[in-house]
Amino acid sequence: MLGIALVASSGVAGAGLLSAAEDRDEVLAVAQDVSYGQRIAAEDLTTARLNPDPAVETVPAAERGQAIGQIAGRDLTAGDVLSPSALASDRTPGTGKALTAIPLKPSQVPTSGLHRGDLIQVVSTPGQNGEATGEVPPSIATEVVRVGKPDADGLTVVDVEVESTDAPTLAARVATGRIAVVVNTPGGD
């Protein structure tokens, strides 16, 4: 009797596993590392089967053709599931824009962090012995394109896209280290 119960329960469990395997979605995954800004080629992509999860954004395998030729919006690592936010249609910087790197100490980054798509102001701060005046300090509006990982000293490099006419001024201000970042509009990533 016990043997019959075990065989029956094994059959039910096997049917459940087969059903779960059939409920998986075929999605795109990264076959080999792709660097930020690189155009995605066919050999960079593979497929994976995943159980659907509304909390995980994926690109259906059927959209492989649309993904090929897109630009990697961030570094992609082999084995990762491809998400829509990792794809960009154009290279950064765009026409009339420039890409500038801003190294930021932990005290210069909001506690919520910076994210791709954030619209920020890079504000000039007074010199080491300078007093803040009652005037509004000069600032440059820009958009966060990429946020690096903090290094051993906690320094985070943020790539921003700025009007090409503002790029030299921003680079000079950043070189002094006397800047602050103000988030105007949070981005989506």
SEKOLDREN-479516 format. One record per residue (C-alpha): residue number from 1; x, y, z. Coordinates in nm, 4 decimals. Each point is the difference from the previous one (the first is absolute). Layout:
ATOM  num         X         Y         Z
ATOM  NUM         X         Y         Z
...
# end
This chain:
ATOM  num         X         Y         Z
ATOM    1    0.0000    0.0000    0.0000
ATOM    2    0.2828    0.2405    0.0893
ATOM    3    0.1678   -0.0785   -0.3328
ATOM    4   -0.3142    0.0904   -0.1950
ATOM    5   -0.0284    0.3315    0.1903
ATOM    6    0.3644    0.0836   -0.0763
ATOM    7   -0.0423   -0.0766   -0.3708
ATOM    8   -0.3157    0.2103   -0.0169
ATOM    9    0.1574    0.2958    0.1804
ATOM   10    0.3085   -0.0214   -0.2240
ATOM   11   -0.2241    0.0171   -0.3052
ATOM   12   -0.1796    0.3084    0.1347
ATOM   13    0.3313    0.1682    0.0864
ATOM   14    0.1401   -0.0794   -0.3458
ATOM   15   -0.3080    0.1440   -0.1682
ATOM   16    0.0370    0.3161    0.2095
ATOM   17    0.3650    0.0396   -0.1022
ATOM   18   -0.0863   -0.0511   -0.3665
ATOM   19   -0.2765    0.2595    0.0260
ATOM   20    0.2366    0.2490    0.1700
ATOM   21    0.2605   -0.0521   -0.2735
ATOM   22   -0.2596    0.0698   -0.2674
ATOM   23   -0.1015    0.3295    0.1695
ATOM   24    0.3452    0.1517   -0.0535
ATOM   25    0.0542    0.2979   -0.2303
ATOM   26    0.2797    0.0008   -0.2570
ATOM   27    0.1985    0.3236    0.0477
ATOM   28    0.3232    0.1535   -0.1225
ATOM   29    0.3157   -0.0394    0.2044
ATOM   30    0.3569    0.1257   -0.0458
ATOM   31    0.2280   -0.2607   -0.1621
ATOM   32    0.3260    0.1932    0.0436
ATOM   33    0.1052    0.3199    0.1762
ATOM   34   -0.1022    0.3183   -0.1809
ATOM   35    0.1501    0.3339    0.1035
ATOM   36   -0.2050    0.3118    0.0576
ATOM   37   -0.0523    0.1906   -0.3272
ATOM   38    0.0804   -0.3021   -0.2200
ATOM   39   -0.2433   -0.1029   -0.2741
ATOM   40   -0.1635   -0.3369    0.0806
ATOM   41    0.0707   -0.2729   -0.2564
ATOM   42   -0.1841   -0.3290   -0.0581
ATOM   43    0.2787   -0.1991    0.1671
ATOM   44   -0.0385    0.2113    0.3167
ATOM   45   -0.3468   -0.1455    0.0641
ATOM   46   -0.1404   -0.3372    0.0966
ATOM   47   -0.3294   -0.1173    0.1453
ATOM   48   -0.1084   -0.1213    0.3412
ATOM   49   -0.3231   -0.1452    0.1356
ATOM   50   -0.1312    0.1636    0.3163
ATOM   51   -0.3088   -0.0227    0.2119
ATOM   52   -0.1946    0.3236   -0.0576
ATOM   53    0.0506    0.2551    0.2775
ATOM   54   -0.1591    0.3454   -0.0308
ATOM   55    0.2798    0.1466    0.2137
ATOM   56    0.2658   -0.0977   -0.2557
ATOM   57    0.0053    0.1888   -0.3296
ATOM   58    0.1090   -0.2151   -0.2918
ATOM   59    0.0204    0.0187   -0.3779
ATOM   60   -0.1936   -0.2821   -0.1685
ATOM   61    0.2101   -0.2248   -0.2234
ATOM   62   -0.2352    0.0878   -0.2864
ATOM   63    0.1423    0.3569    0.0105
ATOM   64    0.3574   -0.1157   -0.0740
ATOM   65   -0.0023    0.1799   -0.3366
ATOM   66   -0.0861    0.3334    0.1640
ATOM   67    0.2694   -0.0437    0.2667
ATOM   68    0.2777   -0.0660   -0.2525
ATOM   69    0.1529    0.3314   -0.1023
ATOM   70   -0.1090    0.1804    0.3176
ATOM   71    0.2601    0.1636    0.2232
ATOM   72    0.0875   -0.1440    0.3421
ATOM   73   -0.1289    0.2596    0.2464
ATOM   74    0.2263   -0.1477    0.2692
ATOM   75    0.2602   -0.2759    0.0319
ATOM   76   -0.1657   -0.3360   -0.0739
ATOM   77    0.1428   -0.3150    0.1555
ATOM   78   -0.0206   -0.3468   -0.1534
ATOM   79   -0.2829   -0.1951    0.1606
ATOM   80   -0.2106    0.3043    0.0894
ATOM   81   -0.3608    0.0163   -0.1126
ATOM   82   -0.0386    0.2916   -0.2420
ATOM   83   -0.2320    0.2757    0.1225
ATOM   84   -0.1577    0.2746   -0.2129
ATOM   85    0.1812    0.2686    0.2022
ATOM   86    0.3356   -0.1478   -0.1088
ATOM   87   -0.0710    0.0931   -0.3627
ATOM   88    0.0386    0.3407   -0.1629
ATOM   89   -0.0683    0.0899   -0.3613
ATOM   90    0.2609    0.2767   -0.0240
ATOM   91    0.3521    0.0429    0.1224
ATOM   92    0.0707    0.2510    0.2698
ATOM   93    0.0791    0.2818   -0.0375
ATOM   94   -0.2584    0.1139   -0.2490
ATOM   95    0.0432    0.2723   -0.2597
ATOM   96    0.1005    0.3310    0.1578
ATOM   97    0.0744   -0.1736    0.3300
ATOM   98    0.3150   -0.1077    0.1809
ATOM   99    0.0709   -0.2716    0.2541
ATOM  100    0.1762    0.1120    0.3177
ATOM  101    0.1155   -0.2086    0.2957
ATOM  102   -0.0584    0.1299    0.3511
ATOM  103    0.1826   -0.1739    0.2876
ATOM  104   -0.2112    0.0405    0.3146
ATOM  105    0.0847   -0.0650    0.3638
ATOM  106   -0.2683   -0.1693    0.2114
ATOM  107   -0.0863    0.3379    0.1556
ATOM  108   -0.0779    0.1419   -0.3476
ATOM  109   -0.2514   -0.2721   -0.0946
ATOM  110   -0.3599    0.0021    0.1283
ATOM  111   -0.0738   -0.2858    0.2404
ATOM  112   -0.2430   -0.1418   -0.2570
ATOM  113    0.2909   -0.0109   -0.2452
ATOM  114    0.0093    0.1144   -0.3602
ATOM  115   -0.1601   -0.1946   -0.2824
ATOM  116    0.0024    0.0048   -0.3773
ATOM  117   -0.2501    0.2570   -0.1229
ATOM  118    0.0229    0.2271    0.3063
ATOM  119   -0.0096    0.3665   -0.1002
ATOM  120    0.2501    0.1784    0.2220
ATOM  121    0.1636    0.3368    0.0577
ATOM  122    0.3749    0.0068    0.0587
ATOM  123    0.0440    0.3002    0.2278
ATOM  124    0.3264    0.1848    0.0597
ATOM  125    0.0834    0.0283    0.3693
ATOM  126    0.2231    0.2606    0.1685
ATOM  127    0.3751   -0.0553    0.0241
ATOM  128    0.1596   -0.1506    0.3100
ATOM  129    0.0169    0.3366    0.1777
ATOM  130   -0.2950    0.1550   -0.1812
ATOM  131   -0.3174    0.1087    0.1625
ATOM  132   -0.3339   -0.0727   -0.1608
ATOM  133   -0.1451    0.3188   -0.1418
ATOM  134   -0.3669    0.0874   -0.0201
ATOM  135    0.0127   -0.0471   -0.3776
ATOM  136   -0.1153   -0.3140   -0.1744
ATOM  137    0.3161   -0.1956   -0.0892
ATOM  138    0.0626   -0.0910   -0.3623
ATOM  139   -0.1267   -0.3419   -0.1045
ATOM  140   -0.0264   -0.2164   -0.3101
ATOM  141   -0.3002   -0.2193   -0.0794
ATOM  142    0.0774   -0.3510   -0.1180
ATOM  143   -0.1335   -0.3565   -0.0139
ATOM  144    0.1542   -0.3066    0.1633
ATOM  145    0.0907   -0.2590   -0.2632
ATOM  146    0.1910   -0.2540    0.2077
ATOM  147    0.0976   -0.0492    0.3635
ATOM  148    0.3157   -0.1952    0.0742
ATOM  149    0.0586   -0.2186    0.3014
ATOM  150    0.1701    0.1669    0.2982
ATOM  151    0.3742   -0.0633    0.0164
ATOM  152    0.1933   -0.1000    0.3135
ATOM  153   -0.0101    0.3608    0.1250
ATOM  154   -0.3745    0.0335   -0.0614
ATOM  155    0.0486    0.2220   -0.3063
ATOM  156   -0.2753   -0.0495   -0.2607
ATOM  157    0.0493    0.1148   -0.3581
ATOM  158   -0.3177    0.1222   -0.1653
ATOM  159   -0.0179    0.0543   -0.3772
ATOM  160   -0.2267    0.2878   -0.0959
ATOM  161   -0.1208    0.1288   -0.3350
ATOM  162    0.0202    0.3760   -0.0268
ATOM  163   -0.0404    0.2584   -0.2755
ATOM  164    0.3322    0.0037   -0.1872
ATOM  165    0.0309    0.3750    0.0614
ATOM  166   -0.0118   -0.0616    0.3787
ATOM  167    0.2434   -0.2944    0.0017
ATOM  168    0.3270    0.1968    0.0396
ATOM  169   -0.1441    0.2080    0.2853
ATOM  170   -0.1331   -0.3112    0.1737
ATOM  171    0.3309   -0.1843   -0.0421
ATOM  172    0.1895    0.2955    0.1493
ATOM  173   -0.2369    0.0183    0.2992
ATOM  174    0.0200   -0.3754    0.0566
ATOM  175    0.3818    0.0173   -0.0067
ATOM  176   -0.0046    0.2338    0.3020
ATOM  177   -0.2107   -0.2457    0.2005
ATOM  178   -0.2090    0.2932    0.1233
ATOM  179   -0.3404   -0.1119   -0.1180
ATOM  180   -0.3283   -0.1277    0.1388
ATOM  181   -0.2668   -0.2031   -0.1737
ATOM  182   -0.3693    0.0848    0.0184
ATOM  183   -0.2550   -0.2474   -0.1385
ATOM  184   -0.2775    0.1841   -0.1827
ATOM  185   -0.1917   -0.2944   -0.1469
ATOM  186    0.0646   -0.3621    0.0897
ATOM  187    0.0599   -0.2317   -0.2946
ATOM  188   -0.1367   -0.3437   -0.0668
ATOM  189    0.2955   -0.2378    0.0601
# end
